[in-house]
Amino acid sequence: MRGLLQFTMDLFEGLGNEFAPANPSEPRGKKVRKKAAPPAVPAPPVADAQQGRAGDAGPAQPAVPLRDTLALASFVHPQATREAVLGSARVAYEFKRGKRKTIGFLVGAEGLSVRAPRWVTLRDVDAAIQEKAGWILRKLLETQQRHARVEATRIDWKDGAEFPFMGETVVIRLDPKHGFASVGGTLDASDDGIGPRTLRLAVAQNAEASQIRDAAQAWLMRQARRLFIERLDHFAPRLGVRWQKLSLSNAATRWGSASADGSIRLNWRLIHFRLPVIDYVVAHELAHLRVMDHSQRFWDTVESVVPDYGLLRQQLKDEAVPRWS
């Protein structure tokens, strides 16, 4: 069975695995009806999908009280079937039952999703939600703020458009007179060595936004593949592993994955980040070829080649990735 194991990294925090995207597009989640306030009854074990541990109390309270930040706030999942009032906030959430042993909470781009065993009563679900109210509201607010940051990074695809490349700003210039040796574009140094670099694309001045976007993406994916192979070859010997195959991913919710057969998948949009962040993801995936879980032994393995992985991991979560649509 070991050959079937696969470990993944989430692009956005709150989608159930180790890391969490910024640009989610995987829909989850269906007539909203009001419910009575939950009675004070014991709730069954609660599994936090975002935290990955049962009964996790979640991070410390933010400096600004939630009751002030969330006054009259409303969080509505597009496929909501139930709702709850948590403090002063109204939360309409998607609710589903399934074959599971605990109540699970999932906070994603669309809002709150709750999963419960078939045998659990709605009263117990209500009580569990109230018990986790602080955690739920914090994650909903964080997700809302992250979405706002992502929207601010939406690219207007035209001559002069900007986006980050390995942590530095790049400006697009349309240059249809050159084919750039069939690579579609070339990256020039900045004029003064301080300002942004220029990416010249072999695209007509009157090209549609989608054509400019596709040309830029094709160029970035070529750079990503070249760099990822270089970094895989750098870290694999240091970790004592061998990778067999690299695939570029365009997933909306995952940075990468590793399979026990040596297959590695990395999201090409990692090319937006600085090299140390990219190295962290590469090392993370290669470490899974030694330790196929997220135990302390796994994190010790990552730390052996990326000592400051904790800081880089947080940057991966916090930095907004440009919107490509």
C-alpha positions in Angstrom: 0.0 0.0 0.0 3.0 2.3 0.5 3.2 2.9 -3.2 -0.3 4.3 -3.2 0.4 6.9 -0.5 0.4 10.5 -1.6 0.9 13.6 0.5 -0.2 17.1 -0.5 0.4 20.7 0.3 -2.5 23.1 0.2 -2.3 26.4 -1.7 -4.7 27.9 0.7 -5.0 27.5 4.5 -8.4 26.2 5.4 -8.8 23.5 2.8 -8.0 20.6 5.0 -4.3 19.9 4.6 -0.9 21.3 5.5 -1.0 24.6 3.6 -3.5 27.0 2.6 -3.8 28.9 -1.2 -5.1 32.4 -1.8 -6.9 31.7 -5.0 -9.3 28.8 -4.4 -11.7 27.5 -7.0 -12.8 24.1 -5.8 -16.5 24.5 -4.9 -17.8 22.8 -1.8 -20.8 22.6 -0.3 -26.7 23.7 -0.5 -32.0 26.5 1.6 -31.0 28.2 4.7 -33.2 27.7 7.6 -32.9 29.3 11.0 -32.3 27.1 14.0 -32.8 27.4 17.8 -30.0 28.4 20.0 -28.0 25.3 20.9 -28.7 23.7 24.3 -25.9 23.1 26.7 -25.3 19.4 25.9 -22.0 17.6 25.4 -20.9 17.4 21.8 -19.1 14.5 20.2 -15.5 14.8 19.3 -14.8 17.6 16.9 -12.1 17.4 14.2 -10.9 20.7 12.8 -10.2 20.1 9.2 -8.1 23.2 8.9 -6.0 22.4 12.0 -5.9 18.6 11.4 -6.3 17.7 15.1 -9.3 16.8 17.2 -10.4 19.5 19.6 -7.6 21.9 18.8 -8.3 25.2 20.5 -6.9 27.1 17.6 -4.5 30.0 17.6 -4.4 32.7 20.2 -6.9 35.5 20.2 -6.1 38.4 17.9 -5.1 41.8 19.4 -8.4 43.3 18.2 -11.4 41.6 19.9 -13.5 39.6 17.5 -16.7 41.2 18.8 -15.4 44.6 17.5 -14.1 43.4 14.2 -17.1 41.2 13.4 -19.9 43.5 14.5 -22.9 42.8 12.2 -20.6 40.6 10.0 -22.2 38.0 7.8 -20.5 35.0 6.3 -22.7 33.1 3.8 -21.6 29.9 2.1 -23.1 29.8 -1.5 -24.4 26.3 -0.8 -25.6 27.0 2.8 -28.2 24.7 4.3 -28.1 25.9 7.9 -27.0 29.0 9.8 -25.8 30.1 13.2 -25.3 33.3 15.2 -21.8 33.3 16.6 -21.4 36.3 18.8 -22.7 39.2 16.7 -21.9 37.5 13.4 -24.3 35.5 11.2 -22.8 32.4 9.7 -24.7 30.5 7.0 -22.9 27.2 6.4 -23.0 24.2 4.3 -23.9 21.1 6.2 -23.5 17.5 5.1 -23.6 14.1 6.8 -21.3 11.2 5.9 -19.4 8.2 7.1 -17.2 9.8 9.7 -16.7 9.5 13.4 -16.4 13.2 14.4 -17.9 16.6 13.5 -15.5 18.4 11.2 -15.2 22.0 10.3 -13.7 23.3 7.0 -13.1 27.0 6.5 -12.4 27.7 2.8 -12.8 30.5 0.3 -16.6 30.0 0.1 -17.1 30.0 3.8 -17.8 27.4 6.5 -18.6 23.7 5.7 -19.6 21.3 8.5 -19.5 17.6 8.2 -21.1 15.3 10.8 -21.7 11.5 11.3 -25.2 10.3 10.4 -26.0 9.4 14.0 -25.2 12.9 15.4 -28.2 15.0 16.3 -28.6 18.6 15.0 -28.6 19.8 18.6 -25.1 18.3 19.1 -24.0 19.9 15.8 -25.3 23.3 17.1 -23.4 22.8 20.4 -20.2 21.9 18.7 -20.4 25.0 16.5 -20.9 27.2 19.5 -18.0 25.5 21.3 -15.7 26.3 18.3 -17.2 29.8 17.6 -14.0 31.7 18.3 -11.9 29.5 16.0 -14.5 29.5 13.2 -14.9 33.3 13.3 -11.1 33.9 13.3 -10.7 31.6 10.3 -13.6 33.1 8.4 -12.1 36.6 9.0 -8.7 35.5 7.9 -10.0 33.9 4.8 -12.1 37.1 4.0 -9.0 39.3 4.4 -6.9 36.9 2.3 -9.5 37.0 -0.5 -9.4 40.8 -0.5 -5.6 40.7 -0.8 -5.9 38.2 -3.7 -8.5 40.4 -5.5 -6.1 43.3 -5.2 -3.5 41.3 -7.1 -5.7 40.6 -10.1 -3.7 41.3 -13.2 -5.0 43.6 -16.0 -3.5 41.8 -19.0 -2.1 44.5 -21.3 1.1 46.2 -22.2 2.6 47.4 -18.9 1.0 44.8 -16.7 3.0 43.7 -13.7 3.4 40.5 -11.7 6.0 39.0 -9.4 8.7 36.7 -10.7 10.8 35.0 -8.1 9.8 37.7 -5.7 10.7 40.6 -8.0 8.3 42.8 -10.0 8.3 42.2 -13.8 6.6 44.5 -16.3 5.2 43.2 -19.5 6.1 44.9 -22.8 4.6 43.6 -26.0 7.2 43.2 -28.7 5.7 41.5 -31.8 8.8 42.2 -34.0 10.9 39.5 -32.2 10.3 35.7 -31.9 12.8 35.4 -29.1 14.2 32.2 -30.5 10.8 30.4 -30.2 10.7 30.8 -26.4 8.0 33.4 -26.6 9.6 36.1 -24.5 12.8 37.4 -22.9 13.5 39.0 -19.6 15.6 42.1 -19.6 17.6 43.6 -16.8 16.2 46.9 -15.3 17.6 50.1 -16.8 19.0 51.3 -13.5 19.5 48.0 -11.7 16.9 49.0 -9.1 13.5 49.2 -10.9 11.4 46.3 -12.2 12.7 44.1 -15.0 11.0 43.9 -18.4 9.5 40.8 -19.9 9.2 41.3 -23.6 6.6 39.0 -25.1 6.3 38.2 -28.8 2.6 39.3 -28.9 0.9 41.9 -31.1 0.1 45.3 -29.6 -3.6 44.7 -30.4 -3.7 41.3 -28.8 -6.6 40.3 -26.5 -6.0 40.1 -22.8 -6.3 36.3 -22.9 -3.6 36.1 -25.5 -1.2 38.2 -23.4 -2.1 36.2 -20.3 -1.5 32.8 -22.1 1.9 34.0 -23.5 3.0 35.2 -20.0 1.9 31.9 -18.4 3.7 29.8 -21.0 6.9 31.8 -20.4 6.5 31.4 -16.6 5.9 27.7 -16.8 9.1 27.2 -18.8 11.0 29.1 -16.2 9.3 27.1 -13.4 10.1 23.7 -14.9 13.7 24.7 -15.4 14.1 26.0 -11.9 12.2 23.2 -10.2 14.4 20.6 -11.8 17.5 22.5 -10.7 16.3 22.7 -7.1 15.1 19.0 -7.0 18.5 17.9 -8.1 20.1 20.2 -5.5 18.1 18.9 -2.5 17.5 15.2 -3.4 21.1 14.1 -2.7 21.2 16.1 0.5 18.1 14.2 1.7 19.3 10.8 0.4 16.3 10.4 -2.0 15.8 10.1 -5.7 12.9 11.7 -7.5 11.6 10.1 -10.7 9.2 12.4 -12.4 8.2 16.1 -12.2 4.8 17.3 -13.3 3.7 21.0 -13.2 0.4 21.5 -11.5 -2.2 24.2 -12.2 -4.3 23.3 -9.1 -6.1 26.1 -7.4 -5.7 24.6 -3.9 -2.4 22.8 -3.7 1.3 23.9 -3.9 2.5 20.4 -4.6 2.4 16.7 -3.8 4.8 13.7 -3.6 4.1 10.0 -4.1 6.1 7.1 -2.8 7.1 6.1 -6.3 9.2 9.3 -6.6 6.7 11.4 -8.6 6.7 15.0 -7.7 4.0 17.6 -8.6 4.7 21.3 -8.1 2.4 24.2 -8.8 4.0 26.4 -11.5 2.7 29.5 -9.7 5.4 29.0 -7.1 7.6 30.8 -9.5 6.0 34.0 -8.2 7.8 33.5 -4.8 11.3 34.2 -3.8 13.8 31.3 -4.2 13.9 30.4 -0.4 10.2 29.9 -0.4 10.4 27.7 -3.5 13.2 25.7 -1.9 11.0 25.1 1.1 8.2 23.6 -1.0 10.7 21.5 -3.0 12.4 20.2 0.2 9.0 19.5 1.8 8.0 17.3 -1.1 11.3 15.5 -1.3 11.2 14.9 2.5 8.0 12.9 1.9 10.1 10.4 -0.1 11.7 9.6 3.3 8.9 10.1 5.7 5.4 9.7 4.3 3.6 11.6 7.0 3.8 14.9 8.9 5.3 13.5 12.0 8.1 15.2 14.0 10.6 13.0 12.1 9.3 14.5 8.9 9.7 18.1 10.1 13.2 17.2 11.4 14.0 16.0 7.9 12.8 19.2 6.3 14.8 21.3 8.9 18.0 19.4 8.1 18.1 21.1 4.7 15.9 24.2 5.3 16.6 25.3 8.9 14.2 28.3 8.7 11.4 26.4 7.2 8.9 27.7 9.7 9.4 31.3 8.6 9.2 30.3 4.9 6.1 28.2 5.5 4.4 31.2 7.0 5.4 33.4 4.1 3.9 30.8 1.8 0.6 31.2 3.6 0.6 34.9 4.0 1.7 36.2 0.6 -1.1 36.7 -1.9 -0.6 35.0 -5.3 -1.7 37.0 -8.4 -5.1 36.2 -9.8 -4.8 34.8 -13.4 -8.4 34.9 -14.3 
